Amino acid sequence: MPESTSTRERNCSTDKDMTALTKGSKRICLPIHPDQYTRIVADPTAFRQCLDRMIAQYPELFPVAMTRGYTLDGLLPASRKMPDIRLRRVRVADSEESKENVFTVAPSFVLPYMIGYTDDVEKALFLHGKFGVPFWGLTYVFGHDDMYWERVYLRFGRNSIVGTTVKQPDKLPQDLLADEKHTRLNGDKVFVATTVGDGCVLGASVAQQADEHDLTEAYGQFKAEAQKVKPNYQPATVNTDGWAATQLAWLNLFVQVVLIACFLHAFLKIRDRCKRLEDHCADLCRRVWETYHAPNPQQFLSKCEALKTWAVQTLPAGSELDAVLKLCGRAPEFIRAYAYPTAHRTSNMLDRLMDHMDRVFYHARYFHGHLMTMEYSVRAGALLANFLPYGPRAAIADQYQSPAHKLNGFVYHENWLHNLLVSASMGGYRQ
């Protein structure tokens, strides 16, 4: 390149505008077979009969007002991208004058914005969501171009994570786990505030700083979405590590939540520091876990004292002993979990999901571009993680299709991507 040629610098916005995520969508997505849809779409009577059956079976996929009455509002014009597919509109009975009460009914075999058929992108999104295959890899195997796959993927991030995943208010978990995934945006460290419950990622939002203010805002997105599903939602417990800003953020959002200290993080610090103590490492790790498995608070405190006495008498002064003493000093925090038998005492569930998140981020070489693009990306990844099928060798795969299936107890469609699209009807919000 000639020296006189200037290199254009990209101005990437660091603004975070979440208003688009609060509006929901006017697209009602239903699990209708292509042959059936072709038969009924031009027949108002048959189409209405199909809708009535769906409303009775899956009321959560429709606006609340639609259960009280609606009218068909005609066919939309044919799309230039998919001229063979016509979509119908419905108008809810509350207000015939308001355009905001008009919804589009779409079958799950058609992607939003008429950008393709669901079955044509399902395997590509499976590879990207499950194994982190980058967009250029999808282009090489499946065609289109990199931006096509990125747009398809990011579109999922505009749906409510909680509303799409949890289809009944009483299924919202009472015991949560929360932590921040460290990653990079345009080379700068950022943090993905992640909330997990019942094996599903229920919150994923980017915080530019790991301080109380930014984490409160990031975790607050989970609260906003959860209270759209259940207005008075209040979790009973949340498992966190010892980072003070994380704990303060949760207390700011849910004043009655009980903070459960993660025992695993304390153990890992001991394990990592005692590796050079070959004579005592195995014995120390065994004693720590015996303490963890104490059946009641009294025995836990007793075992902590015994562990502390053994460590002082056996271990040399240094970081190893300091880690053990710190764990024993936090005993009052750890015994809090005994009052909440269903609470998570370790972060294993969250760590497994974060390990997957880490692999996907690495294969994409982390994030570049606007902050909101990253926000949509991590949200899309959370939803795919909830709806992607379990591996065939997983024992749980004999009973459930995916984590979302396990949480809800049912699926709308046997295919995971159809199930995700239907679950995201109206953006995941019941309006």
N, C-alpha and C positions, 0 to 999 in steps of 0.2 A: 504494500500500500504506500503511495507517495506520502512524504512527510507533511505536505500541505493539506492532506485530507484529514479532516477532523473526525474523531470518533464520537458518534452520537451517544449521549448518556441517557439512559432510561430513567424517568422520574416515577418512582414507585410510591403510591400513596400508602401512608401508614394510618389513615383514618379508618375507623370501624363503625360502619352504619348497619345496625341490626334491624332497622325498621321493616325491611322487606321480609324478614323472617317472622314478623308478628302478624302479618296480614292473612296468612294462609293462602289458599288457592281456590279458584272457582272451577277447578277440574275434578269431577267425580269419576273415579276409576273403579271399574267393576270387573269381576272375573267371568267374562262372557266368551264362549268359544267362537272362533272366527266364523264357522259355518252358521251358527245360531245368530250371530250379529248380522251377517249378510242377509239372513232371512227376515229379520224383524226391523231393521233400521228404517226402512222406507214405509213400514206399516205402523201407523200411530197406535192402533189398538193393541197389536202384538207387542210393541215396544213398551207400552204402558203396563201391560200385564207382566212383562219381565221385570220392570222396575218395581212394581208392587210386591212381587215375590222377594226381590232383593231387599227392599226396605223392611219387610217383615223378618227376613233372615239376618240381615246385617245393618241394623239401623245406625250403627256408629260410622258408617261410610257416607252418610247423607246429612245434609243440614237438618237441624232440629225442626225447623219450620216445615220441612218437606214431609214429615210424618203426619202433619195436620192437613196436607193438601198441596197440590201442585198442578201446573198445566204444562203441556208440551209447547215449546216456543219455536218450533221449526228446525230445519236442518241448516247447519253452517255451510257456507260455500265450500266447494271442493278445494283442497289444498294443492298447490302446484307441485309440492314434494311428493304427495301421496294422493293423486286424484281419484283413486278407486275407493278411498275410505272417506265416508261422510260421518260427521258427528252431529248428534242432536243436542239441543239446548232445552233446559226446563226452567220454568219460573215458579218460585215458591209462592204460596198463597198469601203470604203476609202483606205484600205490597206489589201491586201490578205495575206501578209507575217507576219503581226503583230498578235501575239496571244492575245495581249491586246484588240483587236477589236473583239474578239469572246465572245458572250454572251450566257447564258443558259436561255431558256424559260421554265418557270414553271407555272403550274396552281395554283390558290390560295387555292385549297383544300389540298395541300401538304405543310408541314412546311419546312423551310430552313434546309439544311443538311439531309433531308429525315428522320427526327426524329419522324415523325408521321403525322397523318391526322389533319387538322385544326379543324374539327368538334369534334374530340376526346379531344381536350384541351381547346376548346372555353369556356365552362362553368367553368372550373377550373380557367382560367385566369380572367374570369369575377368576380369570388368571390375574387380572390387575388387583382385585380386592383380596384374593387369597394368598397370592405369591409375590405381589408387588411388581409384576411385569410392567415395565415403563410403557408410555404411550407409543413411543417409536417402535417398540416390539409388537404392540398390537397392530400398528399400521403395516408392519412387515408381513405379519401372518394373515390378518383379516382385511387389509385394504383400507380405504378412506385415507385420512391423513391424521397427523398427531393432534391437531386442534379439534377435529371431529370427536375423537375419543375423550379429549379433555373436557369438551363441552358436555358430552353425554354424562361423564362422571360428575362434574361439578353441579349439574342440575339437581342431583340427589341431595346436595348440601343445603338446598333451599327449603327442604322439608323439616318439620319439627322432629328432632331425634326422639324425644319422649313420646309425643303424640303418635308418631308412626310406629314405634316399637311396642308401646303399651296401649292395647286397644280397649281395656276396661279399667276404670279408675281404681277398683279394688285390687288390681294387680300391681300397682305402684309399690316398689320395695320399700320396706320400713328400715332396712339396714343397708347402708351404702358404704362404698369405699371411695376415697378421693386422693389424687396425687397429681403432680405435674410432670409431663413428659418434656424433657429438655431437647430442643431441636434448634434449627437455624433458619432464618429468613433473610435472604440477601447477605448471608455471611454473618449476621448478628444473631446472638442467642435469644431465643424466645421460648415460651413455655405453653404447652397445651394442657390446660386445666381439665382433667378427665374425671368423670364421675361414673361409677360402675355399680350395678345392682342386679342380683339374680343372673349373673353371667352375661349381662348385656351392657354395652356402653350407652349410658343414658345422658351423658353430657361431654362435649369436647369443644372447647373454645380457646382461642389464642390470647395469652397475656404477654405483653411486651416486657413486663418486669415481674419478678416473683415477690412483689410486695403486697401488703394488705389491700391497698386500693385496687390494683389491677386484678388480683386474684378474686376479690369480691365481685368485681364486674364480670369476670370470666365465668366463675361458678354461678353467678346470678342468672346466666342464660339457662342453666338447668332448672333453677327455681321457677323462672318465668314459664318455661315449657311445661314443667310438672304441674303448676297451678292452673294451666289451661286445661289439663286433663282432670285435675281434682282441685278445685279452688282453695280448699282448706288443707292442702297437703302439708304435712310436717313429718319428716323422717325422725325415727326414734334415735338411731345411732349413725355415726359415720366414722369409719376407720381411717386414720391418717398417720403419716410419719410424724417426726418431732418438729417439723418446720412450723414456726410460730405463725407466720403469715397465712399459711393454709388453715390452721385452726381458727385464727381470728376471722378469716373470711367466712367460714361456715357458721361461726357464732353470730356474725353480722347478719347473715341471711336467714338462719333458723335459730332463734334465741333459745329454744328449748331442746335443741339437738344435743345428744351426749357424745362427747369425743372419746373414741376408743383408740388408745395408743397401739401402734402396730408392734407386736413382739418380734416379728420376723426381721424388721430393720435393725432392732437392737442385737439380735443374734448374729446377723450378717456382719456387723461391725466387729463383734468378738471373733467370729470365724476367720475373717480376713486378716485380723491382726495377730492371731495366735498360730498362723501356719508355720512360723519359724520355731515354735516351741514343740518340736516333734514328740517329746516325751509326754506332753500334757494336752495336746490339741484335742485328740479324740475323747479323752476323759472329760475335758472341759465342755465340749459340745454336748456330750451325753448328759452331763449335769444340768446344763442350761435347759435342754428339752424336757428333762424330768421335772424341772421347776415349772415349765409351761403347762405340763399335763397334770398339775396338782388339781384335785377334784373340787376344792373349795378355797375361798379366800384365806382362811386361817392356815391351811397347809401350804398355800402359795407363799405367804409371808414367811412361814417357817423354813421352807426350802430356799427362799432368797437369803435368809440369814445363814443357813448352812453353806450355801454357795459362796457367800461373801467370806465367811470364815475360812473355808477351804482355799479360796483364791489368795487371800492375804498370806496364809501359811505356806502355799505351794508355789505361786507364780512370782517371778522376779518383778521388781518395780519397773514400770514402763507402760506403753500404750495398751498392752494386753490387759494388765491388771486394771488400768483406768476404765477400760470398756466394761469389764465385769462389774466394777463398783458403780458405774453409771447405771447399768441395767438394774442392779439391786436397789439403787437409790430411787428409781422410778417405779418401784413396786406399787405404791398407792395409785398410780395411773393405771397400771395393768390390771389390778384387781377390780377396777370399775366394770370390766366386761362380765364379771360373774353375775352381776345383777341383771344382765341382758343376755339370756342364753342363746338367742338367735343372732347376736352381733358377730361381726367378723373380727377375730382377734389377730389375724395376720392378713397381709395384703396379697395372698397368693392369687386370688381370683383376678384382681386388678393387674398384677404383674404379668400374668399370662397374656392378657389382652394388650398390655403395653409392649411386651416383647414382639408381638405381631405388628403393632404400630411402628416400632422401631425398624423392623425389617422393611416395611413398605416405604418409610421415610428414606432409609438409606438407599434403596434401589432407585428412588427418584432423585437421589443426590440432594435431598432436602428441598427447601422451598425458595423460589425466586419469583419476584413480581410484587403485586399489590397484597396488602395485608388481608383484604376481604377475599381475595382469591385463595389464600391459604386457609382462611376461616371456612369457606365453602368446601375446600378439599378435606380438611380434617373431619368435618361434619359428615361428608359423603362417606369417608372411610369408616366412621363409626356406624353408620346405617348398614353399610355392606357387611361389616363384621357381625352385626346382629342377625342378618338374614341369609348370609352365605351358608351353604350346607356344611354340616359336620363331616369330617373325614370318614370314609367308609369303614376304617378299622377302629374308630372310636366306639366304645360300648354304648354310649348314649345315642348313637345314630340309629340303633334298633328301635328306639321309641320316638325320637324327635328329629325333625328335619334340620332345625337350626336353633340358636339361642332364643330367638324371638318366638319360635314355636314352643319351646320349653316354658318360657315365661307366660305366654297367653293360653297354652293348652290346645290351640287349633291353628290351622292355616286356611287362607282363602283359596290358595291354588297350590298344586303339587310342585310347580316350578318355583324356585326361590326368588327369581327376579320378578315374575308375575306377582308373587305374594308381596314383595316389597312395594311394587307400584300400587297395588290395591290398598295396602296398609297406609300408603301415603296419600290416599284420597283426600282432597281439599288441603293438601299440604300437611296432613297429620292432625289438623285441628277440626273438631266438630263445631261448625259455625251455627 
